[in-house]
Amino acid sequence: MNDLDRSAAFLRRLPPSCGPVRLVAVDGHAGSGKSTLAARLSAALDDAPVLHLDDLATHAELFEWTGRMLAEVIGPLSRGETALYRPYDWNLRAFGPPRELSPAPVVLVEGVGAGRRELRPFLARLLWMERGPEESWARGRHRDGPALSSFWDGWTVAETRHFAADPSRPFADTLVRERGEGYEWLPGPSVTAGPNQILTHRDGSPAAN
Protein backbone atom coordinates (compact mmCIF):
# COMPACT_ATOMS: atom_id res chain seq x y z
CA MET A 1 0.00 0.00 0.00
CA ASN A 2 1.57 3.34 -1.06
CA ASP A 3 1.20 6.75 0.55
CA LEU A 4 -1.77 7.71 -1.63
CA ASP A 5 -3.64 4.53 -0.76
CA ARG A 6 -3.02 5.09 2.94
CA SER A 7 -4.09 8.72 2.69
CA ALA A 8 -7.23 7.74 0.76
CA ALA A 9 -8.11 5.20 3.45
CA PHE A 10 -7.61 7.90 6.10
CA LEU A 11 -9.87 10.36 4.26
CA ARG A 12 -12.62 7.73 3.91
CA ARG A 13 -12.65 7.29 7.70
CA LEU A 14 -13.20 10.98 8.44
CA PRO A 15 -16.65 12.09 9.59
CA PRO A 16 -18.73 13.83 6.90
CA SER A 17 -18.29 17.59 6.84
CA CYS A 18 -20.82 18.83 4.26
CA GLY A 19 -24.04 16.85 4.56
CA PRO A 20 -23.05 13.24 3.77
CA VAL A 21 -19.86 14.39 2.00
CA ARG A 22 -16.29 14.50 3.24
CA LEU A 23 -15.15 17.64 1.43
CA VAL A 24 -11.36 17.69 1.06
CA ALA A 25 -9.59 20.83 -0.18
CA VAL A 26 -6.24 20.82 -1.98
CA ASP A 27 -4.81 24.35 -1.82
CA GLY A 28 -1.47 25.92 -2.61
CA HIS A 29 0.18 28.35 -4.98
CA ALA A 30 -0.57 28.18 -8.70
CA GLY A 31 1.78 25.66 -10.26
CA SER A 32 2.47 23.83 -6.99
CA GLY A 33 1.03 20.48 -8.13
CA LYS A 34 -2.52 20.65 -6.75
CA SER A 35 -4.24 19.25 -9.84
CA THR A 36 -1.85 16.30 -10.05
CA LEU A 37 -2.30 15.45 -6.37
CA ALA A 38 -6.08 15.74 -6.65
CA ALA A 39 -6.12 13.45 -9.69
CA ARG A 40 -3.99 10.85 -7.94
CA LEU A 41 -6.06 11.01 -4.77
CA SER A 42 -9.22 10.70 -6.85
CA ALA A 43 -7.91 7.53 -8.45
CA ALA A 44 -7.00 6.12 -5.03
CA LEU A 45 -10.54 6.97 -3.88
CA ASP A 46 -12.17 4.98 -6.70
CA ASP A 47 -12.58 8.03 -8.95
CA ALA A 48 -13.89 10.43 -6.33
CA PRO A 49 -15.32 13.61 -7.92
CA VAL A 50 -12.94 16.55 -8.27
CA LEU A 51 -14.09 20.17 -8.49
CA HIS A 52 -11.47 22.41 -10.12
CA LEU A 53 -11.77 26.01 -8.96
CA ASP A 54 -10.61 27.13 -12.41
CA ASP A 55 -14.14 26.17 -13.44
CA LEU A 56 -15.65 28.69 -11.02
CA ALA A 57 -13.18 31.55 -11.45
CA THR A 58 -13.32 33.89 -14.44
CA HIS A 59 -11.05 36.47 -16.06
CA ALA A 60 -12.95 39.19 -14.24
CA GLU A 61 -13.32 37.26 -10.96
CA LEU A 62 -10.12 35.38 -10.23
CA PHE A 63 -11.03 34.99 -6.56
CA GLU A 64 -14.57 36.36 -6.29
CA TRP A 65 -16.26 32.99 -6.84
CA THR A 66 -17.27 32.29 -3.24
CA GLY A 67 -20.94 33.10 -3.82
CA ARG A 68 -21.20 30.65 -6.72
CA MET A 69 -19.37 27.97 -4.73
CA LEU A 70 -21.71 28.30 -1.76
CA ALA A 71 -24.89 28.48 -3.80
CA GLU A 72 -24.17 25.98 -6.56
CA VAL A 73 -21.94 23.44 -4.81
CA ILE A 74 -21.89 23.66 -1.01
CA GLY A 75 -25.65 24.16 -0.65
CA PRO A 76 -26.74 21.11 -2.66
CA LEU A 77 -24.00 18.83 -1.28
CA SER A 78 -24.89 19.79 2.29
CA ARG A 79 -28.43 18.56 1.56
CA GLY A 80 -27.18 15.34 0.01
CA GLU A 81 -28.18 16.54 -3.45
CA THR A 82 -26.25 16.57 -6.71
CA ALA A 83 -24.63 19.96 -7.27
CA LEU A 84 -25.04 21.65 -10.64
CA TYR A 85 -22.60 24.34 -11.72
CA ARG A 86 -21.59 25.93 -15.02
CA PRO A 87 -17.83 25.69 -15.67
CA TYR A 88 -16.15 28.74 -17.12
CA ASP A 89 -14.54 28.42 -20.56
CA TRP A 90 -11.28 30.38 -20.43
CA ASN A 91 -10.98 30.46 -24.21
CA LEU A 92 -14.53 31.60 -24.97
CA ARG A 93 -14.67 33.78 -21.84
CA ALA A 94 -18.14 32.47 -21.07
CA PHE A 95 -19.82 29.90 -18.83
CA GLY A 96 -20.49 26.55 -20.45
CA PRO A 97 -23.33 24.05 -20.05
CA PRO A 98 -24.18 22.77 -16.56
CA ARG A 99 -22.04 20.03 -15.02
CA GLU A 100 -23.04 17.70 -12.20
CA LEU A 101 -21.09 17.03 -9.01
CA SER A 102 -22.46 14.09 -7.05
CA PRO A 103 -22.55 13.93 -3.23
CA ALA A 104 -19.99 11.11 -3.11
CA PRO A 105 -18.48 9.94 0.20
CA VAL A 106 -15.36 12.02 -0.60
CA VAL A 107 -15.34 15.05 -2.91
CA LEU A 108 -12.08 16.84 -3.70
CA VAL A 109 -11.87 20.59 -4.31
CA GLU A 110 -8.59 21.77 -5.81
CA GLY A 111 -7.41 25.24 -6.64
CA VAL A 112 -5.88 28.38 -5.23
CA GLY A 113 -8.13 29.49 -2.40
CA ALA A 114 -9.80 26.11 -1.79
CA GLY A 115 -9.06 26.60 1.90
CA ARG A 116 -10.42 30.14 2.16
CA ARG A 117 -12.21 31.14 5.35
CA GLU A 118 -15.76 30.88 3.94
CA LEU A 119 -15.20 27.26 2.93
CA ARG A 120 -13.28 25.93 5.93
CA PRO A 121 -16.40 25.19 8.02
CA PHE A 122 -17.47 22.69 5.33
CA LEU A 123 -14.11 20.92 4.98
CA ALA A 124 -13.23 17.52 6.40
CA ARG A 125 -9.56 18.20 5.63
CA LEU A 126 -7.44 21.00 4.19
CA LEU A 127 -4.31 19.85 2.37
CA TRP A 128 -1.65 22.39 1.42
CA MET A 129 0.92 21.76 -1.32
CA GLU A 130 4.19 22.69 0.35
CA ARG A 131 6.00 24.51 -2.44
CA GLY A 132 6.98 28.19 -2.34
CA PRO A 133 5.34 30.80 -4.57
CA GLU A 134 8.31 31.63 -6.78
CA GLU A 135 9.06 27.97 -7.57
CA SER A 136 5.37 27.23 -8.09
CA TRP A 137 4.85 30.17 -10.44
CA ALA A 138 7.96 29.27 -12.43
CA ARG A 139 6.57 25.76 -12.88
CA GLY A 140 3.22 27.17 -13.95
CA ARG A 141 4.74 29.58 -16.45
CA HIS A 142 6.83 26.79 -17.95
CA ARG A 143 3.75 24.57 -18.20
CA ASP A 144 1.57 27.21 -19.89
CA GLY A 145 4.22 28.67 -22.18
CA PRO A 146 4.93 32.25 -23.34
CA ALA A 147 1.43 32.73 -24.78
CA LEU A 148 0.06 33.12 -21.25
CA SER A 149 2.90 35.18 -19.80
CA SER A 150 0.77 38.33 -19.51
CA PHE A 151 -1.94 36.37 -17.71
CA TRP A 152 0.65 35.04 -15.25
CA ASP A 153 1.92 38.56 -14.61
CA GLY A 154 -1.54 39.59 -13.47
CA TRP A 155 -2.20 36.31 -11.69
CA THR A 156 0.82 36.47 -9.40
CA VAL A 157 -0.23 39.91 -8.19
CA ALA A 158 -3.81 38.75 -7.58
CA GLU A 159 -2.72 35.56 -5.82
CA THR A 160 -0.32 37.46 -3.55
CA ARG A 161 -3.12 39.83 -2.56
CA HIS A 162 -5.53 36.96 -1.96
CA PHE A 163 -3.27 35.01 0.38
CA ALA A 164 -2.24 38.20 2.21
CA ALA A 165 -5.90 38.85 3.02
CA ASP A 166 -7.10 35.25 3.38
CA PRO A 167 -4.23 32.80 3.96
CA SER A 168 -4.90 29.06 3.78
CA ARG A 169 -1.60 27.52 4.88
CA PRO A 170 -1.87 28.49 8.59
CA PHE A 171 -5.12 26.50 8.75
CA ALA A 172 -3.96 23.44 6.82
CA ASP A 173 -4.40 20.06 8.49
CA THR A 174 -1.68 18.50 6.33
CA LEU A 175 1.30 19.80 4.37
CA VAL A 176 2.05 17.72 1.27
CA ARG A 177 5.49 17.66 -0.34
CA GLU A 178 6.30 15.97 -3.61
CA ARG A 179 9.05 13.36 -3.41
CA GLY A 180 10.88 11.43 -6.10
CA GLU A 181 8.15 8.84 -5.80
CA GLY A 182 4.90 9.68 -4.04
CA TYR A 183 4.39 12.37 -1.43
CA GLU A 184 5.47 13.27 2.08
CA TRP A 185 2.57 14.05 4.44
CA LEU A 186 3.33 16.32 7.39
CA PRO A 187 1.16 17.86 10.12
CA GLY A 188 -0.15 21.30 9.25
CA PRO A 189 1.04 24.39 11.14
CA SER A 190 -2.11 24.73 13.25
CA VAL A 191 -2.33 21.12 14.46
CA THR A 192 -0.31 18.62 16.45
CA ALA A 193 0.66 15.19 15.16
CA GLY A 194 -1.75 12.63 16.56
CA PRO A 195 -4.34 10.01 15.71
CA ASN A 196 -6.25 12.34 13.38
CA GLN A 197 -3.35 13.18 11.07
CA ILE A 198 -1.97 11.92 7.79
CA LEU A 199 1.74 11.37 8.39
CA THR A 200 4.87 10.09 6.73
CA HIS A 201 7.30 8.54 9.21
CA ARG A 202 10.91 9.65 9.21
CA ASP A 203 12.05 6.25 8.05
CA GLY A 204 10.15 6.76 4.83
CA SER A 205 7.23 4.44 5.50
CA PRO A 206 3.94 6.34 5.07
CA ALA A 207 1.19 5.94 7.59
CA ALA A 208 -2.33 7.21 8.00
CA ASN A 209 -2.79 6.99 11.76
ChimeraX attribute file (.defattr): number of C-alpha atoms within 10 A of each C-alpha:
attribute: neighborCount
match mode: 1-to-1
recipient: residues
	/A:1	7
	/A:2	13
	/A:3	23
	/A:4	23
	/A:5	18
	/A:6	17
	/A:7	22
	/A:8	20
	/A:9	14
	/A:10	16
	/A:11	23
	/A:12	13
	/A:13	12
	/A:14	16
	/A:15	13
	/A:16	18
	/A:17	19
	/A:18	22
	/A:19	18
	/A:20	17
	/A:21	25
	/A:22	25
	/A:23	28
	/A:24	24
	/A:25	30
	/A:26	27
	/A:27	28
	/A:28	29
	/A:29	25
	/A:30	27
	/A:31	24
	/A:32	27
	/A:33	23
	/A:34	25
	/A:35	19
	/A:36	11
	/A:37	20
	/A:38	24
	/A:39	17
	/A:40	16
	/A:41	21
	/A:42	19
	/A:43	15
	/A:44	18
	/A:45	21
	/A:46	10
	/A:47	14
	/A:48	19
	/A:49	21
	/A:50	20
	/A:51	21
	/A:52	19
	/A:53	20
	/A:54	17
	/A:55	17
	/A:56	24
	/A:57	21
	/A:58	19
	/A:59	13
	/A:60	8
	/A:61	9
	/A:62	16
	/A:63	18
	/A:64	12
	/A:65	16
	/A:66	16
	/A:67	12
	/A:68	15
	/A:69	18
	/A:70	16
	/A:71	13
	/A:72	18
	/A:73	21
	/A:74	21
	/A:75	17
	/A:76	19
	/A:77	25
	/A:78	19
	/A:79	14
	/A:80	16
	/A:81	17
	/A:82	18
	/A:83	21
	/A:84	17
	/A:85	20
	/A:86	16
	/A:87	20
	/A:88	19
	/A:89	17
	/A:90	14
	/A:91	6
	/A:92	8
	/A:93	11
	/A:94	13
	/A:95	15
	/A:96	14
	/A:97	11
	/A:98	11
	/A:99	12
	/A:100	13
	/A:101	19
	/A:102	20
	/A:103	24
	/A:104	18
	/A:105	19
	/A:106	28
	/A:107	25
	/A:108	24
	/A:109	24
	/A:110	26
	/A:111	25
	/A:112	26
	/A:113	26
	/A:114	26
	/A:115	30
	/A:116	22
	/A:117	13
	/A:118	13
	/A:119	16
	/A:120	19
	/A:121	11
	/A:122	21
	/A:123	20
	/A:124	20
	/A:125	22
	/A:126	23
	/A:127	28
	/A:128	29
	/A:129	24
	/A:130	23
	/A:131	19
	/A:132	13
	/A:133	17
	/A:134	14
	/A:135	13
	/A:136	19
	/A:137	20
	/A:138	14
	/A:139	15
	/A:140	19
	/A:141	18
	/A:142	13
	/A:143	11
	/A:144	12
	/A:145	9
	/A:146	11
	/A:147	9
	/A:148	13
	/A:149	14
	/A:150	9
	/A:151	12
	/A:152	18
	/A:153	12
	/A:154	10
	/A:155	16
	/A:156	16
	/A:157	10
	/A:158	14
	/A:159	18
	/A:160	14
	/A:161	12
	/A:162	17
	/A:163	16
	/A:164	10
	/A:165	10
	/A:166	14
	/A:167	17
	/A:168	22
	/A:169	23
	/A:170	12
	/A:171	19
	/A:172	24
	/A:173	23
	/A:174	26
	/A:175	24
	/A:176	26
	/A:177	16
	/A:178	15
	/A:179	8
	/A:180	6
	/A:181	8
	/A:182	14
	/A:183	17
	/A:184	23
	/A:185	26
	/A:186	20
	/A:187	20
	/A:188	22
	/A:189	13
	/A:190	11
	/A:191	14
	/A:192	11
	/A:193	14
	/A:194	10
	/A:195	9
	/A:196	15
	/A:197	22
	/A:198	28
	/A:199	24
	/A:200	20
	/A:201	13
	/A:202	8
	/A:203	6
	/A:204	9
	/A:205	11
	/A:206	22
	/A:207	19
	/A:208	20
	/A:209	14
